[in-house]
Amino acid sequence: MSKKKAEFVHLHVHSHYSLLDGMGKIPVLYKRAEELNMPALALTDHGVMHGFLEHYKTGIKTGIKPIIGCEIYVAKRSMKDKVAKLDQSSYHLTLLAENNLGLKNLIKLTSDAHLYGYYYRPRVDKDYLKNHSQGLIALSGCFQGEIPTLLLSGRYEEAKKAALLYQEIFGKKNFFIELQNHPNHPDSAKVLPQLIQLASEINAPMVATADVHYVYPEDALAQDALVCISTGKLLSDKNRISYIGFDVSMVTPEKMLNLFKDTPEALKNTLEIAERCNVQIELGKTKLPYFPVPEGETEESYFEKQARKGMDIRYTSHWPPEAKKRFEYEVSVIKKMGYASYFLIVQDFVLWAKQHGIGVGPGRGSAAGSIVAYALQITNLDPLKHRLLFERFLNPERVSMPDIDIDFEDRRRGEVINYVVHKYGQDHVAQIATFGTLAARNVVRDVGRVMGLSYSEVDTIAKMIPMHASLKEALETVPELNQLIHNNPTLNKLFELAQKLEGNVRHASTHAAGVVISRQPLTEYLPVMRATRNETEIMTQVDMEAVEELGLLKMDFLGLANLSIIKDTIAIVKEVENKNIDIEKIPLDDKKTYELLSRAETSGVFQLESAGMKRYLAEMKPSEFNDITAIIALYRPGPIERIPEYIAHKSGKKKVDYLHPDLKDILEETYGILVYQEQVQELAQRFAGFSLGEGYLLVKAIAKKKKDLLEEQRQKFIEGAKKKGYDEKLARKLFEFIEPFARYGFNRAHSAAYALVAYQTSYLKAHYPEEFMAAWLRAEQGVIEKTAFALAECERMGIPVLPPSVNSSTENFDILKDSAGRKKIIFGLAAIKNVGEQAARAIVAERKKGGPYSSLEDFITRVGHKYLNRKILEALIQAGALDEFAERGTLLASLDEIIKYASEASKENRQSLQSLFGEEEGVLKPIPLKKTAPIDIKQKLIWEKTLLGIYVSQKPLTQIEKRILDATVRFKELRNYQNKRVRIIGAISEIKKVLTKNKETMLFVKLEEETEIIEAVVFPSLYNKTLALWRPSNIILVEGKVSDKDGEIKILADKIFEYSADLELPKINEEEKTETNHKTSKANNKQPSPAFKSLKLYLPKTLPKKTLRQIKEMLQLYQGNTPVLLKINNGKELRAKSMVDPSPILLRQLKRTLGEENVEIG
């Protein structure tokens, strides 16, 4: 027998979308409503409707009626009035949508409150309410509503007048006097009787609410901490906003009955309102915008005409039969699905971008598999040539909205969005919101701060939480953390509060790429607000998922820095060499490009610049475009384990075996390995008679790992194979073959499109190295660490980089040619920290206009005081940009005189001098420079490192004695010394202090060598002995063990010395040196690991043949000079035929196969 429905419904409820004020997540609110057996539940967040769709869907799913509402802010004067103090405060008013018209009006009110009425809060006024009141039920609000506020200040008649006006705005049946009874609240007893009296006098119905801000009574302290996080207060502060002392949880109907026993009609009215509120939201139905087409055309006819025209351009007028067949098929599917306008919309803004010189990527995601997208120039990769499948993009077996994401050069992405806004109207286009939450580490820091704990203590605890782990997972997996929390009552309290707040929404921000375009004005479907990054832009109040569920067109406009690098490289080549490059017409079989890739010289190359990727490139030696596509697809968790096998097959070290000869056509280009989802689709078509669309459904089913779905697909595959004449045993083997891959398989279209950008950047780096590096440096300008990395690559390549100069530099990094025609990169003035683009632009513009600066006075006079303040002049001097005028020490000592001269030389002062002396030009004396001792090289290096990111005058180790260099190991050799003690020397470039759990200081120190950077970990005991050494740019020697935890080489320091010319150190013995310099291994073309006595593998008595075969293949793949001993559990010891190079990759694979404890190297 079902429980009786509650006789009360919560109509005033704040979820965690009432940012940093409410803390109820919507599913938890509904869980509580179910526990209380409530028939309905309202959502009335403060001034926003972020959660309206999640609320609606959750309500439908649980069978509890969702009531969509909002607690809006009403301006005391006009919503357009924004005068300090007068208009800072506003009144609260609770609105509920009675029907769909009410929902539209509610959306309009909350949107325009943000767009036009925002002043401290998103506000509307009563005139605006009057024009948008239909379909809405209004409750008079909490204690901050207009009527309670007037009553509390003793203005009863004004309160009554306000109530009558609200009755007039909403209608007598639609305006309710809202009653809240919080016995411990100082205002409750005073205002409640007056509200009841007023309701009686104006004959207004009453309704009881609880002003819910959290779900359960025990959440009170956590919500109090949340408010403190919002307001920057401590829990111990006395004068602050707090709900402690009166219950604003989702109280039980029984408690409400008790609180309102004298006004039972106020409870009954909650049920009547709930009964009246009936909103229906259409979900899942596509609502594409209209695309304007020429007169006499439909969207379908114009789409086909444009596509055919594009095919003629791509394939000339003689289309290959395969292209014609594919085109006709795709056009029919697109038209049948109703997506013609979608393609026209995308084509339109892509062509606009190209026509306006904006770099556009060749494709992204599965869209590159469409020949129609290729014809329309939306993508730039021939799907036939690269074996890309349309059904991976649009599946006729299951209709879903196409998803074409477009990359634009990052600097000009905004221009494309502005074009779309202009074309479809500002009220039809918006960027999409995303919500940042209180994640584990941050919520611990936030709660610790409001509890008044020290930053260092809380930071130490936060850092013990693994990245991306929840607090619960952290406590389960980090014993030290668990022990620390449970042994300390204060920390226990911190974690208790933090766990309650974890995952709550902290802020709304603009999604990095998402844009929505609608058929009708956006507010017909969803609420909008000002974008967080730019107040001139508009964004939705809901997230990407909600936009898609409402059936609206969502697209990703992504900014890709590499497209800017390609564009800049081409522009610099044109300027320096007067040569035009059409990047879309470069050959894809260029020898020089593949040589660069095979040497793994891919810093700055799209997708191929990580250390791990470089190692695999050097082993693979890519020789064709397919190799780049494959490695991009394989270099991810899961498939990465197949890369050594791919390399072994490609190099011929291992024979390619196929389960069946019919697999060869599908897998030959990937050397017998399943790499792409599209290959699974083709395999299912070839062997089991699946359509390509069904093949993609198979991929998705395997990825979901649902047993019933998987078994259904397995049986379908086996039966299909038998019908095609293949035996059941082979069919089962094939399914087992594809099953593990399909879980991690990658989209070939996406990989191929990104491989093209990778190839293009590689090509430019191989053929135009100086221009490419200058372009890369431009892209990183302003980010010192990234600039330093790119500059280190210049040095490795032997490209000279000149320091900045006001007479030679442009704003950005650029190319200079010397008298012999040699190219050099010169620092851009805007790349100097603290100079900025405006000053750099002014310096360069004046030089172009009036010629080089002849003296310091000429420079100061012409550029002007406006662009040369103390901070900018100091940066120019310290970076060496004014070296041609005087020595840096002299200029710095004379800075006051220089600034004084700049002021006197300003236009206004020159004019006053002219009138005073009657002369045509003011006479200024030369700047009296103070002669000082030259700045020493050490100080210059510190300035250069700080302002430019690199050492320019000389490298920090340039003057180090050979005997000391001989006694140390170079950074690039450290990977060959894992778990061994070494000595290194480097300059300190960054010091990061952290506190251990024992509140002791330890350091993470970045050391810089010629072109390499390494991190040294300095533990407390060593730090305390070496306090005086930790200075930026100080040169030190470090001894310690080499660690490669998480794949990153570090030194765990146990000794530190400060460098001095007379420092005595023993040399590295010759045996050690030969270990770091012996010849490259032919087996895998990488520097082998240092010599070891043996590699021992401990094997159980019974080991599957498959595992033994895998181990054997691994050992054959990594041949070298280290013996392999096999220790069997029965006591036997065998020596393997293969001798190996125990590289980190081999050791990792063996440990993964046998277990860490069963692999020993020594």
N, C-alpha and C positions, 0 to 999 in steps of 0.2 A: 504494500500500500504506500503510495507516494506521500511525502510530507506535505502539509498544508503550506501554500505560498505565504510568504511574509506579508504583513499588513503595512509595510513601509518600503519605500524605494529611495536610495541615495540619489539626489538630483544635483548636488553641488560637490563635485569630486575633482581633485587635482592629481594627475599622474606625474611621473618623472619628467614629462614634457613641460610642466611648470618649472622651468629650469632652476635647479639648485634651491627649490622651495618645496615642491611635492616630491615624494620618493616612491610612489607606488608604480611598479611596472604593470602594464595593462593586463597581461595574463594573470598576474598575482591578484589584481583587483577583481577579476572575474572569478578566480578561484575562491576568493573570500565571499563574493556575491552568491556563488553556488553553496558554500557552507551555510550562509544565512538564508538560503532558499528564496532569494529575491527574484521577482519576475523580470526586472529590468535594471539597468544601470546607466547613469549619465556620465559624461566626461565634460568637464568645464575648466579647462586649463586657463591660466592667466594670459589673456591677450593673444593667444596663438591656437592654431588647430593642427599642430604637428602630428598628433596621434589620432585624428578623426577616422582615418581609414583602417588603421590597425584595430581601433576600438570597434568599428562597425563589423569587421570580419570576425573578430574574436567573439563578439556577441552572437552573430549568426551561427558560428561554429558551436558555441556552448548552449545555444537555445535560450539565452537570456537576451531580452530586447535591448539593443544598444540605443541610447538617446544621445544625439550629438549636440553638444553645446559649447559655450565659451563664457568665461567670466571676463567681460570686456571692460575697458576703461572709458569713462565718459568725461570729456573735458568740461571744466567749470565754466569756460566761456566758449569761444568757437574753437574747433579743432585746428583752425589755421593760426590761431593766436599762440605765439611761442615767446612770451616775455618772461625773463628770469623772475623767479619768486611768485609772480602772479599765476603762471601756468604750469609750475612744476608738479603740483599735485592734481590728482583726478579722482573721480568716484568709481567704485566697482558696481557692475550690474551683471546679473546672471541671465544668460539667454539660452533657450533651448529650441531646437528646430522641430516644429510640429509636423511638417511635411516637406516635400522636396523644394517647394517655393521658399520655405523657411530656411532650408539648408543653403540655397543659392544666396539668399539675403545675408545669412550668417557669414558665408564665405566672402561676400562682397564687403561686409562691414569690417571683418578682421583684416582683409587685404588692404583696403583703403586707409584703415587706421595706421597701418605700417607705412604705406606709400605716401600718404599726405598729412596724416595727423600726428606723426611720431614726434614727441617731445618728452624725453625721459621714459615715456611709455607710449605704446601704440594707442591713440585715442580717437574716438568719434564724438560728435556733438549731438544734441537732441534734434536738430533739424535733419541731420543725416540719418538718425535713427528713424525719424518719422517717415522718410522716403524709402526706408528699407525694413519696415516693421512687419510686413505681411508674412504670415506663416510662422511667426516667432512667438514663443511664450517667454515672458520676462518675469524674473523674480527680483525683488528689490535689492538683494545683495547682502553681503556680510556686514560687519560693523563699519567697514569702510565704504559702504554704499552711501548714496547721497542722503537718503531718508534717515538711516540710523545716525549719520554724522550730524545732521541738523538737530535731531532729537537730543543727542548727547551734549550739544552745545546750547540747549535750552530754547531752540527756535522751532517750537511745535507747529505754529501756523505756516512757516516756510516749508516745513517737512510735509505738511498736509497739501500745500500748494504743489510741491514737487510730485507727490504721489498722484494727484489729480491729473497733472500733465502727463505722467507715464501712462495713466489709464487712457488718456486721450490718444497718445501715440500708439499704444498696442491694442487698445480695446479693453473694455471692462472684464471680459472673460479671460483675457490673455495676460493680465498683469496681476501678480500675486505678491502679497507682503510676505517677505521671507523671514522666518523666525529661526533664530539659533539660540540654544540654551547651553551656555558653558558656565556652570555654577561658580567656578573659580576665577572666571574672567571679571576684571573690575567693572566692565561696562555692561555685562549681561543683565544683571538684576535691574539696572537703571533703564535700559532701552526696551527690554522685552514687554513690559506692561504698556508702554507707550505705543509700541508697534501694534499690539492687539487692539488698543483703544482706537488708534488711527484707522485700522482696517475696518473696524465696526462703523466708524463715522462716515467713511467714504464707500462703504459696502463693497470692500475688496476682499476676495478670498485670501486665505492665509495658507502657507506651505512651510513645513518643517524641514530643515536641512542640518547637516553636521559639519560642513566646510572641511571635508576629508582631505588631509595632506599626507597621510601614511596609512598603511593597511591595518596593522595590528597594534594594540596598545603598547606592546613591548618595543615597537619601532620608534617611540617618542624621542629617545636620546639620540638615535642615529639621525633622525630628521633635524634635530636641534644642531647637530654637528654639520649637517648639510647647509643649513642656513648660515652658520658661521663661516663655512668655506666660501659661500656667496658674498658675505658682507665683510670678510677679512677680519672677523672678530675671534676672540678666544672663548671657549666654553666657560672659562672663569670670569669673563667680563660681566659686569653688572648691568650697564645700560646698553642693551642690545635687543634686537627682535628675537623673541622666543615664544614657542607654543607650550613650553613645559608648564604643567600645572592644570591645563585643561585639555581634555581628550579630543583630538581631531583625527582619530582613527576611523575606520569603517565600523562604526559602533553597531551593536546588535539592534534589531527591531524592538526587542524587549526593553533595552535601555532607552530607546527613543520614546516608546510608549510611556515609560516612567517620567522622562523629562518633560513630555508634553501631555500629561494626563488631563490638564485643564483645557487643552485645546485639541481634542481628538480629531476635529475636522482638518487640522493642519497636516496630520498624518495621512488621513483618508485622501486628501488632495494630492499627495505624492503618487498614489495609485491611479487617480483620475488623470493626472498629467501624463504618467507613463502610458496609460491606455490611449491617450490622444496622440502621442508622438509616434508617427509611423513614416519613416524615411526609407526609400528604396534607392540603392546606388547600383548602377549598372557596372558590372565588372567583366573584364576579359574581352569586351567587344572593341575591335580596332576602330579608332576615330582619326584617320589620316587627314592632314590638312589638304585643302584644295590647292592644286597647282595651276596658275593661270596659263592657259594654252591659247594659241591663235584661233581666231574666229573660224568656225567650220570644223574644228578638231575636237575630239574628246580626249580625255587624259590617256585612254588606251591607244587611240590611233596615233596621237602625237608621240607617245612613248615608243611605239613600234617604229615610227618614221625616224626618230632620233637614233634609235638603236641600229637600224639598217644603215643609216648614213655613217655611223661610227664603224660598223663592220667593213664598209667600203674603204675607210681610212686605214683600218688595222690590217686588212687582208687584200687591199686593192679591190677591184671589181670582180676578181676571180676567186671566190671563196673556196677553200678546200672542202671537199664533201663532208668531212668530219665536222668542220666548223659550221657549215650550213645546217647539218642535222642537229648539232648541239644548240645552235642559235634558235631554230624553230621550236625545239622542245622547251628551252628556257622561257622564251617569250610566251608560249602557251600556258606554262605553269604560273608565271608572274601575273598574267592577265586573269587567269582563273582564280587566283588567290586574292585578286584585287589590290595588287601592290604597284601598279603602274605609276601612280602619283609619287609613291615613295622614291622610286628610282629617278624620276624627274627632279624631285626636290634635291636629292643628293648630287645629281649631275650638275644642277644649276650652281650650287655654291662651290663645288669643286672647280668647275670651269671658271667661275668668277675669280677664285683664288689664283688659279694659274695665269689668267689674263692680267692680273694685277701683280705678277711677279712674286707671288707667295709660294714658297716651297710646299709641295704636297707629297705625302708618302705614297709608295707604290701599291699600298693595300695593307689591310690589317684584319686578322681574324679570317673567318671562312669566306668572306665576300670575294676574296681573290680567286675563288673557285668558279665564279660566274663569268661566262663569256659575254653576257650582256653588260655586266659591270665593266668589263674590259673594253667593250665597244663604246660605251658611254664615257670612257676615260675616267671613270670613278677609281678603277684600279689600273695598274700598269704592268701586269704580269700575264702572259699568255697562258691560260689554264690548260690548253691542249699540250703545249710544249712541256709544261711542268707537271702534267698528269694530276691536275686538281679537279675535284668533283663538285658539281653544282649541288648535289643532294646533301653535302656536308653543310651547305649554306641555307638552302631552302628545301625542306623535305616534303615532297608531295604526300608522303604517308602520314604526316602530322602537321597540320597548318599552324604556324606560329609566326609572329612578326619577324621580318628580316632584321638583321643587326649589322649595319655597316658603320664601323667606327673609322674615323679619318684622322691621320696624323698631319699636322701643319707645322711649319717652322715655328718654334716656340715664341719668338719675338712678335709674331704677327697673327697669332691665333685669334686675338681679340678683334682684329679687323674683319675676319670672316664671320664671327658671331654678330658683329655690328651690322654686317651686310644682311644677314638673315633677319635680324630685328627690323631693319629698315624695309625689307621686302614683304614680310608677313605682318608687321605691325608690332609695336612694343607690348601691346596687351595679348599677343599671341605667342610670344617667345620668352623663355626664362631659363636661367641656369637652375640647376637642381641642388636641393639641400642635402647635406649629409650630417650625421650626428656624431659628435665626439663623446665618448663615455668615460666614466671614472674607471680606468683600467687598474689592474692589481697594484702595480708599483706606485702609480700616481695617487691612488686613493689612500694608500698607506701614508704617503708623504703629506697629503692634504689633512687627513684626520690627525696625524701626529702634530701638525702645525697648530690646529685649533685646540688640541689638548695641551699645548704649551710645551711640548717636548723639544729638545734641541735638534737642530737641522741635521747635525752630524750623526746623532744616534738613529734618527728615523731614516736617514739616507742609507746608512749601513744595513739596516733591516730590509729596506726596499730593494737594495742590490742583491740580497740573498734570494730574492724571488726570481726564478728563471724567466727569461723573456717569453712572452705570450702564454705564460701559465696563469691559471686562476689562483686566488689565494688558497682555496681548498686543495688544489693540486700541489701548490708550493709546500703546504704543511705536510702533505702525504709523501712528498719526494725529497724534501730537504730536512734531514733529521736535526741538524744544528738549529735550523729556524724553529722547528717544532718545539725543541727543548727550550730554546730561548723564550718563546712566547708563553709556554705553559709554566715556566719557572718565575715569571715576572708578571705580577698582577696588572701593572700599568700597561705593559705591552699586550697582555691578554685582552684588556679592555679595548686597546687600539684595534686589534685584529677583529674583535667582535663587532665593533662599529663599522670598520672598513668592509667586512664581508657583507653587511647589510646594504652598504652604499655601492659596492662594486657593481659595475654595469649600468648604473644610473646615467642618464644623459647629462652631460656637463654643458655642452654648447651646440648650437647649430652653426654650420659653416657651409661654404660653397663647394660643391663637388668639383674635383680637379678638371673634369672633362664634360660632365653630363649637361645636355641642353634639351629642352622640350619645346616642340612646336605644335600648336593646336589649331583645329579647324575653326572653332568659335573662340571668343576671348577666353583666356585661361581660367578666369574666375567663374566661368560656367561649370568648371569641373573641380577645381582645387584652389585653395588659398595661396596667396603669394606675399612676398615681403621684399625689403631691400636686401641686396646681396651683401654678405659680410665683408668681402674684400674690396668692394667698390660700391658706394651708395648710389651711383648713377645707374647701376645694373639691378635687374630684378631676379629673384630666385623663388622657387616654390617653397612653401612651408612644409612640404612632405618630401620623403626621400625617393630615390630612384625606383625602388620596388613598388611604391604606391603609384608613382607616375605610370609605370608599365601596367599595373593591374587596372588602372582606370582606362586603359586602351589608348593612351596618348603616345604620340611619336617621340621616342627618346633617342638621342644620338650622342655619341661621344666625340667631341671636338678636342683632340689631344694635341698638346704642344710637345714637339720632339726637337731637342737641341741639335741632334745630328743633322737634321735637315737644314738648320741654320748654318752648321759647319760646312756642309756641302755647298750651300749657296755662297757663303763667304769665300770658300776656297776658289770657286769658279770666278768670282768677282776679282779676287786678288791676282789670279793667273791672268785675267784679262788686262788688269792694270799694269802688272809687271812685265808680262810677256806679249801683250796684245794678241792673245790667243783665245779663241772661243771654244768652250767645251760644252757639248750637249750630253749631259749625264745620262739621258735616256738612250743614247746611241753608242755608249762605250761597249766594246766587245766583252762577252762574258767568259772568254777563254784566254785572257791576257796572262802571259807567262810571268811577267814581273809581279803582278798581283798575287799569283799563287806562290811565288817564291817568298814574298813578304809574309804570307799566311803560314807557310811551312816553317819559316824561321820564328813564328809566333811573335812577330814584332807588331803587336796589335793594340798597344796602348792608344786610346782615342778612337778605336774602331768600334762601331756599333755592335753590341751584343758579344763581342769577342775579346774583351779586354781584362777579364778577371784572371787571377793567377792560375786557377784551376783550368779554365778554358785554354789558356796559353800552353799549359803542359800537354793537354790533349792535342792541340793543333800541331805542336812540334812532333808528337808521335804519329799523328795521322798523315801529315803532309798533304793537305787538300790539293787536289789536282783538277777538280771540276766543280761547277756550281752546286751539283747535287751533294757534294761533301759538306759544303757550308750549310745547306738546308738541313742535312742530317744531324750535324753536330749541334745546331741550335735546338733541334727537336729532342736530342738525346741528353743534353746537358741540363738535366733536372732530376730531382729526387726520384728514385726508381729506375728510369731508363739509363741513368748515368753508368750503371753497372755494365751495360752492354757496350759501352764505348771501346774498352779493350778488345772485345770480340770483333767489333766492326773494324778496328785497326788491323787486327791479325788477319782477318779475311781480305781486307783491301791490300795489305802488303804481300799476301800470298803465303804468309807463315802458317796459316791454317786453311784447310780446304773447306769450301762452302758445300754443305750437304743439304738437300731439300727432302722434306718428308714425301713429296710427290713431284714428278717432273712438271706438272701443271703450275706449281708454285713459282717456277723460275721466272716467268714473265712478270710476276707481281713483285718478287723480292730481289731480283738480280741487281738492280741499281743500288740497293742497300745491303748488298753482300749477304743475302740470306737472312737478314735480321728484320723483324717487324719494327718499323720506326714510326709509322704514321697511322692515324685512325682511318684514313682513306684506303690504306692497304687492307685493313680488316674488312672494309666495305667491299672491296674488289674480291677478296678471298671468299667472302660469304656469297657473292654473286656467282663466282666461277664454280665453286664446289657444291653450294647448297641451293642454287637457284633463287637466292634473295634478290630483290630489287636493290639498287644502291641506297634508296631511302630506308628499306628494311635493314640493310647492313648497318646504317647509322643508328637505328633503334637498337640493334644488337650491341653496338659499342656502348651506348648509354646504359643499357640494361646491365652489362658486365660492370661498368663503372659504379653503378648504384649498390652492388654487392648484396642484392636482395635474393635470398635463396629460391623463393618460388618463381620469381621473374627469371632468374638465371637458369633454372631447370626447364622452364617453358621454352626459353631460347635454345637451350642445348638440344632438347628433343626436336624442335623445329629444324635446327641445323642438321641433325643426324638424319631425319626423315628426308629432308631436301637433298642431302648428299646421296642417299640411297636411290632416290628417284633419278638422279643424274648419272647413276651407274657406278658410284664409288662405294666401296664396301664399308660396313659399319665400323670396323676397327680403325680404318684410316680417318673416318669422320670424327670418331671420339678423340683420336690423337690430334687432329687439326683443332678441335675445340679446346683441348688442353693447351695446345700451342698458342692460341690467340688469347686465352682467358687472362693469364697474368699480364700480358702486354696491354690489353684493352683498358685495364684499370688506370694505366698511366700514359697511354698513347697520346701523341700530340697531333694537333691539327696541321696537316702539311701545308695548307694554303697560307696560314699565318707564318709558319716557319720559312716558307719560300719567299714571302713578301719581305720579311725581316732580313733574310739572307741577301736579298737584293740591296737593301740599304747597307748591310755589312760589307758586301762586295764593292759597292760604290765608294764607301769611305776608305776601304783598303786600296782600291785603284788610285784614288787621289793621293793617298799617303805614299804609295809606291812611286808614282810618276811626278808628283809635285810636293815633295816632302816639306819644303820651307813654307809654301803657301798653305798647305794643310795644317801644319803646326801653328801658324799664325792665326788661322781661322779657329782652331781648337782653343787656343789661348784666349781669343776674343769671347768665345762661348763661356769660358770659366772666369772671365774678368770679374773682379769684385769678390771672389771666393778664394781667399789666400791659399788654403790647403790644396784646392783643386788646381789652382794656377801653379803652385809649387810642383805638383805631380807632373803636369804637362811640361813644365820647364826642365824637370829632370829627364824627361823623354827627349827633349831637344838636345840636351847634353849627351845622352847616350847615342843619339843619331849623328853627333858631331856638327850640329847646327849652331853657329854662334848666336848668342842672345845679347844684344847691346843694352846698356842701362838707359833709362829715360833721359831725354834731352829736350828742353823747350824749343830748340832750333831744329831738331830732327824728327822728334816723335809726332805722330798724329794722336787722335783721341784713343784709338785702339791699338792693339799689337799690329805691327805692319812689317813689310819687307823693305829693306834697303839694299841696294847693290853698291859694292865698292868699285874702285877704278878698274879692277880686273874682271868685273862682272860677277863676282861671287855674291851670293845672296846671304843676307843676315836678317834675323828678326830683331826688331827694336821694340822696347817696351812702349806701350801706350800711356799717355799721361793719366787717363782715367783709371788705369790699373794700379796707380799709386794710392795706397790707403790714405784716406782723409782729403784727397784732392777733389774727387767727384767729377761727374760728366759735364756739369755746367761750366766749371772753371777750365777744364781741359778743352772743351769746345771753343771757349773764348780765346784761349791762348793760340790754338791752331788757326782759328778764323782770322785773327789779327795778323799772324805770320804770313798767311796766304795773301792777305790784302796788302800788307806793307813790306813784305820781305823779311829776311832773318833779323833777329834781334842783335843789335851791334854791341850792346853793353847791358849791364844790370839796370842802369837808369832808363835806357831805351825800353827794356822789357817792362819795367814797373810802370812807366808813363803810358805806354801804348795799351797794355792789357787793362790797367785801371784798378783802383782801390776796391771796386765792387767785387772783383773776382779773386783778389789777393789778400785775404785776411791772414791773421797770424797763423792759424792752424794749417792753411793751405801752403803758405810760404815755408813754414817749418818742414812740412812733408816733402815739398819740392827740393829743399836744401838737403835734408837727410837722405833722400833717395838718390841724390847725385844729379838731379835734372838741371841744376844751375852751376855745375862744376866748371863750365867754360868761362864763367864770369869771375869766380873767386873760389878759394879753398873752402870746404864745408865749415870748418871751425871758425874761420873769419866771418863767413856769412851769418852763422848762428849768433856769434858774439855781437854782430851789428844789426840784429833783427829789429830792435827798437828803432834804429835810425832808418832802416829800410821801410818800416811801416809808416814812420813819420813822413818820409819822402813820398810814399804812395798817396798819403792823404793830401799833401801839399800839391802833388801833381794832378789831383783830380780836376775835372772840368770846371767845377764851381770856383775852386781856388785860383785856377789860371785866369778865369774871367775877372776876379777881384783884383788880381795882380795887374792885369792890363789896364783897368781903370785907375789904379793907384799910380802907376809909373807912366801911363800914357804910351806904353810900348805895345808893339804888335803881339809880343809873346812873353809870358812870364819867364824870368830868369831864375833857374833853380841850380843851386850849387851841387856838385857831385856828392854822392853819399859818402860820408866819412867812415870808411870801413876800418874796423879795429883789427889790427894785426895780432893774431894769436898763434900758438903752436898748432901745427896740423893735427887733425883728428887721427888717432892711431887706428890701425887696420882692424883691430878687434872691435872697436866701437862702430866703425863703418859697417862691419859685417852684421852687428846686432841690429842697426837701423835698417839695413837692406832686407834682412830676414823678416823684420816686423812689417815694413811698408810694402815690400815687393814679393815677399814669400820665398825668396831665394837669396843666396849670396852672389853678388855680382862682381865686386872688386877682386875677390879670389875665393877659392874653395877653402873651407875651414881646415882641411887636412893638408893643404898645399905645402906648408912649411914643416910638416912633421918629418922627423929624421927617418931615413930608410930603416935603421936598425929597429925602431919602434914599430914601423909598419910591418917589418918582417916577423915581428913577435906577436902579430895579431892576425885574426881571420877576417877576410872581407865579408861584408853583409850578404852579398849574392851567393856566397859559398855555404852559408849557415844551414840551408836545408839538407846538406849532406852530413850534418853533424848532430842529427836528432838524438836527444838523450845523452849527449856527451858534453864535457866541459870545454869551453873555449874562452878565448880572450878577444875582445873587440875594442875598437877606438872610434869615437864619433862625437859630434857636437850636439849639445842638448837643444832640441827645437821645441819641445813641449813638455810641461810637467803637470801631471794630474795627481792631486792628493786625495786619498780616501781614508776613512777611519775603519779599522777592523772592528769585529764584534767586541773586542776587549778595549775599544776606544784608543787604539794606538794608530799612529799615522804610517801609512805605506804609500809608495809612489808607483805610478805607471809613467814611464819616461820615454819619449820618442827621441831617438838618436839619429843623426843624419850623417851619412858618409858622402861619397862623391855624388852618386845619383840614387842611392838607396836609403830607405828609412826603416828602422827596426824599433821594436818596443822592448824596453827592459823593465822587469818587475823588481822593485826594491822593497823588501820586507822591513818591518819596523826596526828590528835590531840593527840592521845595516844602515837604515836611514838615520837613526840616532847617532851613529858613529861618523856620519859624513854630511852633517847639516850644512856646512859651509860650501859644499860643492855644487849645490843645486841652483844654478843661475843660467838663464837663457844664453845660448851660444857658447857656454863653457865646454871645453874639450876634456873628455874623461875617458879612462879605460875601464872596461867592465869585464869581470870574469864571472862565469856562471854556466849553468846547464841550458842547453838548447831545448826548447819545448815547441811542439807544433799542435797544441790543443786547439780544436776547432779548425784545423788546417792553416792556422796563422802562426808563423815563426816568431817566438819571443825568447828573450834571455831571462832566466830566473837568476838574478844577480846574487853572488855571495861575497864578492870583493869589488871595491871601487877605488880607482886612483885618479887624481887630477893630473893632467898632462903637464910635464915640464921638460925642457930640453935635456936636462941631466938625469931624467928618470931611468933607473937601471931595471931592465926586464930580461928574462931569459928568452932566447929565440925559440920559435916553434921548430921542433926537430924535423929533419928531412922526411922521415916516414910520414909524419902528419901532413906535411906540405904536398907530398906526392898523392896522398889520398884526395886532396881537393883539386888536383890538377891532372889526374890521369885521363886517358883518352875517352872520347865519347863512345858510349855503348852503341854498337851497330844494331843491336836487337830492337831498341826502341828510341834511338836517337835522342838520348838525354844523358846528362852527366850522371854516372852511376853513383850509388851510395858508397861511403867509405868501406874499406875492406873489413869483413867480420870473419871470425873463426868458422862459424856455421850458423845455419838456420835450422832450428829443431821444430818438428811438427809432432805433437802427441796425438796418436790416433786410437780410437776405441777398437775393441776386437771386431765389432760389426759396424761397418760403414757402408751405406748404400753405394752401389756401383756408380750411380749418377754423380754423387759427391766426389768419389775418387777420380772420376773422369774430369770433373771441374778443376780439382786440385792439380791434376797432371797438366791440363791446358794452361792453367795460370803459371806453373813453373816453366813450361816451354816458352811462354810468351815473354817472360822476364829473364832471359838467359844472361849469365854473368860468371863471376869467379868464386862465388861463395857456395861451399858444399851444403847439401840438404840432408839432414838426418831424420829418418822416420822412426819414431818410438812407438811401438805397439803396446797396448795395455797388458799383453801377456808377457812382457819383459823383453821381447825381441827388439833389436835395433838394426835398421836397414839403412844403407846409404843410397839415395836416389841417383838415377843416371844423370839427371839434369843438375847443372850448377847454375845459380841464379844471381841476379843483381837485386838484393832485397830493398827495393825502392819503397817509399811510403805507400804508393798505390797498391803494390803487391801485398804488403803487410796488412793493409786495411782489408783487402779482399779475403785474405786467408783467415784473419781474425773474425771476419763476418761469417765465414763458412764453418770454421772449427770452434770458434769461441776464443776470446782474448787469452784465456789461461793456457790454451793449447798451442800457442805460437810463441817461440822464444828465439831471440836473436842475440848473438854474443860473439 
